[in-house]
Amino acid sequence: MSRFKGVIVIFAVLILYVILAQDTIAWENLLTHPTITKKAVDRSVLSGNYLKTQLGFSDDLNTPLELTGQFQNNINMRVSQERDFIWDYKTKVSILEWLRKGSSLEDVPNPRARHHFYDPIRNTGLNNSDTDPKVISGLWLGSKWFYPDYWGFNATGLSDLDRARGLDGTWGDEYLNYYNWIYARDLFYAGLTEQSKYNREANLGSMFVTLGHICHLLEDMGVPAHTRNDFVYGHLVAGFYKDLTAAQKPWYKGGHPFEAWMETQIANNGDNIPSAYLDRLMTTPPAFNKFRDYWDKGICELSGIAQWQGDNPGWPSTGFGEPPPEKSWGLAECSNYQFLSFSTVFTSGGLQSFPHPAKEHTRIDWYPTGPDGERQYYRLGYDVPHLARVTYTTFYAYLIPIYTVETTTTEEERVYEDYAKRTISRTVDYTTGLLNYFFRGKLGIEPNCLDCNTVTFYIRNDSNNSGVPQTLKGGTFELFWDDRDGNRTKVNDFTIPGWTSSSELSYNNQITGTFNKPDSNEIEKYTIVYKGQISENPSQPDEDDANALAVATLKMGYQIIAWGRDVEGQISGVPEGNDFVDVAAGKYHGLAIRSSGSLAAWGYNDYGQCNVPEGNDFIAIAGGSRHSLALRSNGSIVGFGDNTQNQIDVPEGNDFVAIACGDYHNLAINKQGLVVGWGGYNYYGECDAPQPDSGTTFVAVSAGRYHSLGLQSDGKIKAWGSNEMGQTRIYVGAGNDHEAISAADTYNFILFTDDTLLSWGGGDWYEPGIPDYHWRMDENDYVAIAAGTVHIAALTSDGQIFCWGYDDFNYASSPVNPVPTGVTFTKDLAAGYKFTVALKAR
């Protein structure tokens, strides 16, 4: 080998070493991908009521899930080969975190990134076959040195789109690509139909981490270099190209400068996307009829390049000043057509030659900058004022045509700003649209009689894709029922008369299914799963999504049982029926939610606290002294009853996940895990919730008379408000083993993860200023607790309820308000003023 060739190979090896060591391929995976994914999730159906109403996850995106063993092993193996990647793997993380982690893990180990390119003109992945062979050899040697147990990086790759579609096979000696659309569908189906609750949830956790990987693949199409075949020079050489020093441009650390610069902007903004780069978010995301269209609508094919030289579909021939065609083109097409990248700046010839942005459709202009008005010169492109920076000599030649070599670069702050303002918003929008597309299937169920020998379900098609109605065609419907432990059993005799492989069910229309009632008294809920075509136009189904899924769940209800004081009808006024799924108690009144989602209320009603609002979308209820609250599935809160202390002046918005009523004040948890308080006197700060500890969120709240309790995601409790009776002084040595909380009047009631019970407050002093903490430890497996004004109650896993007066918790020989005998309870209980309400097991 000559000295010159040796230098080239060594240079390529050193460059690749820096690139691989710095995690700088694609949108930066440490912050940018997870941040874009979170923003997309927040704007998708997953942030609405889908997880609650369709999958039954009451904690929504905060629901903790784990992975199947296969996925755990695969990820652990990949992470072990990425030297600098920090993997804080836990047995369970939330749905949101699995989506975020998946979008980061797609780049682990880094050589996977060679499959993150897609050229929408040629419909191919990364291809640098026209690059100097000596450079390619250097890249291969460098990758084998850095990843000796992995594969050689030869600057080529499979199509990003085909990878997402699951059409890339086994990659030869590389890993199977589990993280694709087809496998995500298989995991979703297993997560809906397997018998074991544990297995179902592990499959769903694996599905969400897979969707995170797929989000990453689409998000890379928002990076121009990834749609313009620009790796060897755009990522390697550009990593060392700079006009200024490293101190002046600290984001240059190897890899692609624009992507690294974007990571810095997010880091400097508290790990959030700066608002300036989200100004162009669409009102509704793109809604395509096919999976591949989110990447490529097929407008920019190689055969169409000749037509591109003049007027183009969706674009003016003038070439600048017009908005991009967001909802008619795929994301890869938009990025390829509208922007330049480091080594595709008006190039001609070779695989990095693209017809647009065409130089003849741009113009050069200057902008004053700095205190002395120094001029900077830029090319203006299609809706991009700073498409690329040019030199003064280029500007001069543009005004007075003379022979000169144009010097143009995209590596400049104003250019980055313009690109970010367009690509980030667009990337979020398309990722949101893709998530909505995956979860577009949705059913509704209306039963005739759940206790009849023959049960009829009216199944409604509620499917829509970002607001576009969808039709079901052919496919299969399956029905399952769950017992108390979450075991799922298929109903084998479920039939839909007249349904065939050619049948269609349009949006908002319904069909009828019948079955014989299962021989069990432990039916907790029914789940219907549809598997087949779901599309806007049934005559043009999506070949990449032939097994789309739609699902609906129907919770089974129970009879309400109440006992104790009855002066206001708290006991005698209990509504009849066996379709109740949740109960709550105010001071003198009771509340309940039916399986249909509608509300019922009874008892003292002088202030209208029992005048429930209409609707069948309620998921949580709470009762105060003379007012009530209800939480809708869309995250909004409704208040009714006494408003003398602004108790029912509920906060605006639809991002709430939990509610609680005190005597006069209220608390709610929003989707960020923060507590909002309102109403009451707030003399003691009972509405002024603290921030959760770093790295945690609030997952439950409870309110007493003038104090409040909060339970963090790490199991730690916090208390605020009045401490007159010791109710907010948490015991010394309190740890992170709290499972449930309940506050009432001037005391608290706590359930621990080891089934220990604790009560404190109420002026029951151990010594002056320090409340006495009453512990109760027995053989019972407690699953729920409730605190009333003067008594407490606890429900066991075998359906028993125990009641005590709170100040006689350790010592009472007989329960306060004796529990009815011969009754097995289930699911839920609540306590008011000297009365208790619960649900009777069937």
Buried (B, 14 or more C-beta within 10 A) or exposed (E): EEEEBEEBBEBBBBBBBBBBBBBBBBBBBBBBBBBBBBBBBBBBBBBBBBBBBBBBBEBBBBBBBBBBEEBBEBBEEBBEBBEEBEBEEEEBBBBBBBBBBBBBBBBBBBBBBBBBBBBBBBBBBBBBEEBEEBBBBBBBBBBBEBBEEBBBBBBBBBBBBBBBBBBBEEBEEBBEBBBBBBBBBBBBBBBBBBBEBEBBBBBBBBBBBBBBBBBBBBBBBBBBBBBBBBBBBBBBBBBEEBEEEEEEBEBBBBBBBBBBBBBBBBBEBEEBBBEBBBEBBBEBBBBBBBBBBBBBBBBBBEEBBEEBEEEBEBBEEEBBEEEBBBBBBBBBBBBBBBBBBBBBBBBEEEBBBBBBBBBEBBBBBEEEEEEEEEEBBBBBBBBBBBBBBBBEBBBBBBEEEEEEEBEBBBBBBBBBBBBBBBBBBBBBBBBBBBBBBBBBBBBBBEBEEBEEEEBEBEBBBBBBBBEBBBBBBBBEBBBBBBBBEBBBBBBEEBBBEEBEEEBEBBBEEBBBBBBEBBEEEBBBBBBBBBBBBBBBEBEEBBEBBBBBBBBBBBBBBBBBBBBBBBEBBBBEBBBEBBBBBBBBBBBBBBBBBBBBBBBBBBBBBEBBBBEBEEBEBBBBBBBBBBBBBBBBBBBBBBBBBBBEBBBBEBBEEBBBBBBBBBBBBBBBBBBEBBBBBBBBEBEBBBBEBBEBEEEBBBBBBBBBBBBBBBBBBBBBBBBBBBBBBBBBBBBEEBEEEBBBBBBBBBBBBBBBEEBBBBBBBBEBEEEEEEBBBBBBEEEBEBBBBBBBBBBBBBBBBEBBBBBBBBBBBEEBEEBBBEBEEEBEBBBBBBBBBBBBBBBBBB
